[in-house]
Amino acid sequence: MKKIALLLWLMTLVGVAYAYEQVYFKIAVNENDYSTFLTDRISTKKTTLQYLATKMRQPFFNPERLNPKYYNIKVSRGIKYFDKDVVQYDVIPTYNDRFRHVLMVNEKDGVVIRKEIYDTDGKLVFAFTSLERTAHEDSPSLQKVSLGDVSASYNGYYLVSDRKLKDGTKHVVFTDGLNRFSIFRKKSNIELTTEKRILYGNYIYREKVGKELFTVVGSLPFQEMERIVKNIVKLEEKAK
């Protein structure tokens, strides 16, 4: 049941589908194993893993959206990839609080052709290579986090979604323009131990504080997820 619930949560994180595009994926399905596959459209015949992976991929990258306080970017030009002129961005976090991304971006239109995500230990957690593209989608808009809000503790991140699920769970999504994470919060009377795991390319941290269960999902190290939960609780206690 736990795994089913986590899968449902992961499926709330995914974005735009790419129906007419061949994409090669490599994804960490857990702490020890990888899955690789080629897919060219979303359909009910695809496995859950293929569905999640295809919708996790990033369409565009704009380095100007990143806060230079949190990243160092190494830029390599003059590269040919699948007969396209590409720019490679090696985006390295300044601090040990988010993941490194290596992206190959089409110089003509800014489309991400290849991307690799590495955790703070250098482990590859997710990668894709796009072989073609026939559609164009706009980049998502970003909403700046208010400094007076509890979410101001999320350094360098912006709020992109804030909603309540049908079961009453509070769900917020943040991104810094590259890394992103979700926080799920709900009341629980069940005694639960703190849990850390990798599932389908996402790091998942679960902790119960008082009568509330926090689940953090995304491209952050576990220690940062733990810090986020503690900061939320601390700030809310001060606000009482």
Secondary structure, DSSP 8 states (H G I E B T S, - for coil): -HHHHHHHHHHHH-----TT--EEEEEE-SSS-EEEEEE-S--TTS-HHHHHHHHHS--B--GGGS-TTTEEEEEEEEEEETTEEEEEEEEEESSTTS-EEEEEEETTT-BEEEEEEE-TTS-EEEEEEE------------B---TTSGGGGSTT-EEEEEEE-TTS-EEEEEESSS-EEEEEEEE--S----EEEEETTEEEEEEEETTEEEEEEESS-HHHHHHHHHHHHHHHHHH-
